[in-house]
Amino acid sequence: MSTDDRLRLAAERFARIHAEDPGHRAATYHDTLVSWVERLEPRASQVVLLAAHCQHLRRYETPRASFPDDAAGYRRWRAAAARRHAEDAGVVLREVGYGDDVVARVADLLTKKGLRSDPEAQLLEDAVCLTFLELELEAFAAKHPVEKVVDILKKTWAKMTPRGHEAAHKLAHGLPMKLTTLIAEATG
């Protein structure tokens, strides 16, 4: 099987899993995430594309509410969810014929190993942040006070590279004015 065929097969298997999401958001999230990876880096490696296809695999099975509602609880939830995504992704990747090297590399990307020093991890993080801005910011802003939204936007901005910042500014022009204003306040 060619590497392109293996990637396509893995993407199809991940898409079937995303279709099981009771909230019906996983497919759109991952399609958008993969699109951002490809827009930011048209020659993205297969491992980054695989990680984008499975970044939040079965996230609904690790509910945020099962951890304390504070910053430490949030970090523990994120770490536990990332480990679970990596484990579940590894099963699918092995089933379609990927070896331990690819499985481990995808797991590293999903768990953000080497985030600041690894260009592929940073590419995925830029795409994750842009996906948040595109798909989730509006609902997040509707549920939280302006100060919290601006704080989250500042934290999001700090995770991104200049390439991600440029894409975010372009994206912001197409968002509702309220969101564009919040982004400008957080990044100005």
PAROLUM-956054 format. One line per 8 residues: their letters; for each residue x, y, z of C-alpha. Coordinates in nm, 4 decimals, m for minus. Example, Ala and Ser with C-alpha at 12.3 -4.5 7.8 and 13.67 -1.06 7.14 Angstrom:
REM residues 2
as = 1.2300,m0.4500,0.7800  1.3670,m0.1060,0.7140
//
This chain:
REM residues 188
mstddrlr = 0.0000,0.0000,0.0000  0.1367,0.3440,m0.0900  0.1888,0.6073,0.1794  m0.0869,0.8194,0.0202  m0.3267,0.5226,0.0315  m0.2353,0.4533,0.3943  m0.2947,0.8195,0.4863  m0.6306,0.8166,0.3072
laaerfar = m0.7321,0.4934,0.4834  m0.6326,0.6319,0.8249  m0.8220,0.9564,0.7538  m1.1316,0.7556,0.6577  m1.1117,0.5508,0.9783  m1.0702,0.8641,1.1887  m1.3650,1.0246,1.0066  m1.5843,0.7244,1.0957
ihaedpgh = m1.4861,0.7657,1.4601  m1.5596,1.1404,1.4442  m1.9047,1.0600,1.3061  m1.9800,0.8843,1.6380  m1.9443,1.2138,1.8302  m2.2753,1.2682,2.0108  m2.2264,1.6453,1.9829  m2.1764,1.6197,1.6054
raatyhdt = m1.8817,1.8617,1.6121  m1.5802,1.6350,1.5673  m1.6006,1.5985,1.1888  m1.6196,1.9723,1.1264  m1.3452,2.0397,1.3801  m1.1025,1.7919,1.2223  m1.1838,1.8919,0.8642  m1.1088,2.2521,0.9587
lvswverl = m0.7917,2.1562,1.1449  m0.6573,1.9558,0.8495  m0.7444,2.2450,0.6182  m0.5482,2.4895,0.8352  m0.2446,2.2585,0.8408  m0.2551,2.2366,0.4611  m0.3012,2.6130,0.4180  m0.0184,2.6974,0.6544
eprasqvv = 0.2168,2.4352,0.5099  0.1125,2.2906,0.1728  0.3949,2.0336,0.1994  0.3093,1.9253,0.5537  0.4427,1.5853,0.6475  0.2217,1.2841,0.6708  0.2632,1.2676,1.0492  0.1329,1.6236,1.0952
llaahcqh = m0.1636,1.5473,0.8709  m0.2327,1.2279,1.0648  m0.2166,1.4197,1.3931  m0.4592,1.6776,1.2555  m0.7026,1.4033,1.1553  m0.7072,1.2619,1.5095  m0.6147,1.5525,1.7376  m0.9276,1.5255,1.9554
lrryetpr = m1.0184,1.1653,1.8834  m1.3179,1.0679,2.0996  m1.2709,1.3775,2.3156  m1.6278,1.3408,2.4403  m1.5173,1.0276,2.6284  m1.2967,1.2408,2.8569  m1.5423,1.5065,2.9769  m1.4036,1.8292,3.1191
asfpddaa = m1.6541,1.8051,3.4049  m1.4761,1.4945,3.5362  m1.1868,1.7162,3.6529  m1.1838,2.0065,3.9023  m1.3123,2.3383,3.7667  m0.9896,2.5310,3.8118  m0.6704,2.5948,3.6158  m0.4947,2.2858,3.7526
gyrrwraa = m0.7992,2.0710,3.6736  m0.8074,2.2096,3.3216  m0.4399,2.1226,3.2674  m0.4929,1.7706,3.4075  m0.7947,1.7227,3.1799  m0.6033,1.8418,2.8731  m0.3080,1.6109,2.9502  m0.5331,1.3104,3.0159
aarrhaed = m0.7328,1.3766,2.7001  m0.4167,1.4123,2.4890  m0.2789,1.0822,2.6193  m0.6109,0.9147,2.5431  m0.6188,1.0632,2.1911  m0.2662,0.9356,2.1302  m0.3515,0.5850,2.2543  m0.6702,0.5634,2.0462
agvvlrev = m0.4938,0.7041,1.7407  m0.2143,0.4498,1.7807  m0.4631,0.1630,1.7563  m0.6028,0.2960,1.4269  m0.2612,0.3775,1.2865  m0.1307,0.0268,1.3579  m0.4457,m0.1268,1.2051  m0.3798,0.0510,0.8748
gygddvva = m0.0141,m0.0513,0.8706  0.1859,0.2308,1.0278  0.4864,0.1299,1.2329  0.5870,0.2259,1.5831  0.7947,0.5202,1.4586  0.4916,0.6944,1.3034  0.2665,0.6022,1.5954  0.5178,0.7502,1.8413
rvadlltk = 0.5669,1.0639,1.6326  0.1916,1.1266,1.6055  0.1631,1.0705,1.9822  0.4378,1.3284,2.0408  0.2474,1.5806,1.8292  m0.0832,1.5098,2.0018  0.0731,1.5497,2.3458  0.2586,1.8664,2.2360
kglrsdpe = 0.6058,1.7295,2.3040  0.8675,1.9820,2.2044  0.6061,2.2429,2.1234  0.8415,2.5410,2.1099  1.1349,2.3541,1.9548  0.9587,2.1246,1.7059  0.8394,2.2993,1.3871  0.5806,2.0279,1.3181
aqlledav = 0.4368,2.0524,1.6696  0.4218,2.4293,1.6273  0.2508,2.3948,1.2883  m0.0154,2.1764,1.4469  m0.0528,2.4235,1.7359  m0.0983,2.7151,1.4945  m0.3672,2.5160,1.3140  m0.5372,2.4265,1.6448
cltflele = m0.5429,2.7936,1.7494  m0.6797,2.9032,1.4115  m0.9467,2.6337,1.4287  m1.0481,2.7657,1.7711  m1.0740,3.1186,1.6338  m1.2733,3.0072,1.3314  m1.5111,2.7567,1.4902  m1.5260,2.8054,1.8658
leafaakh = m1.4480,3.1654,1.9571  m1.7973,3.2986,1.8930  m1.9664,3.0437,2.1214  m1.6926,3.0856,2.3827  m1.7322,3.4650,2.3775  m2.1098,3.4327,2.4191  m2.0667,3.2308,2.7410  m1.7900,3.4255,2.9154
pvekvvdi = m1.7175,3.7804,3.0276  m1.5115,3.9976,2.7948  m1.2117,3.9934,3.0312  m1.1930,3.6136,3.0232  m1.2279,3.6055,2.6448  m0.9485,3.8607,2.6026  m0.7294,3.6625,2.8454  m0.7878,3.3395,2.6499
lkktwakm = m0.7141,3.5194,2.3237  m0.3865,3.6523,2.4685  m0.2901,3.2995,2.5748  m0.3877,3.1641,2.2343  m0.1840,3.4343,2.0611  0.1211,3.3535,2.2748  0.1143,2.9920,2.1519  0.1266,3.0930,1.7856
tprgheaa = 0.4113,3.1697,1.5472  0.4295,3.4797,1.3264  0.2876,3.2660,1.0441  m0.0083,3.1773,1.2649  m0.0517,3.5429,1.3653  m0.0668,3.6484,1.0011  m0.3302,3.3842,0.9245  m0.5282,3.4858,1.2339
hklahglp = m0.5331,3.8502,1.1282  m0.6641,3.7504,0.7851  m0.9237,3.5235,0.9457  m1.0337,3.7995,1.1854  m1.1411,4.0183,0.8930  m1.4128,3.7654,0.8123  m1.5402,3.7244,1.1684  m1.8236,3.9221,1.3272
mklttlia = m1.7143,4.2717,1.4339  m1.7443,4.1892,1.8067  m1.4919,3.9066,1.7672  m1.2607,4.1134,1.5503  m1.2620,4.3806,1.8221  m1.1834,4.1257,2.0935  m0.8957,3.9831,1.8882  m0.7592,4.3343,1.8273
eatg = m0.7805,4.4116,2.1998  m0.6001,4.0914,2.2920  m0.3284,4.1205,2.0302  m0.2818,4.4965,2.0138
//
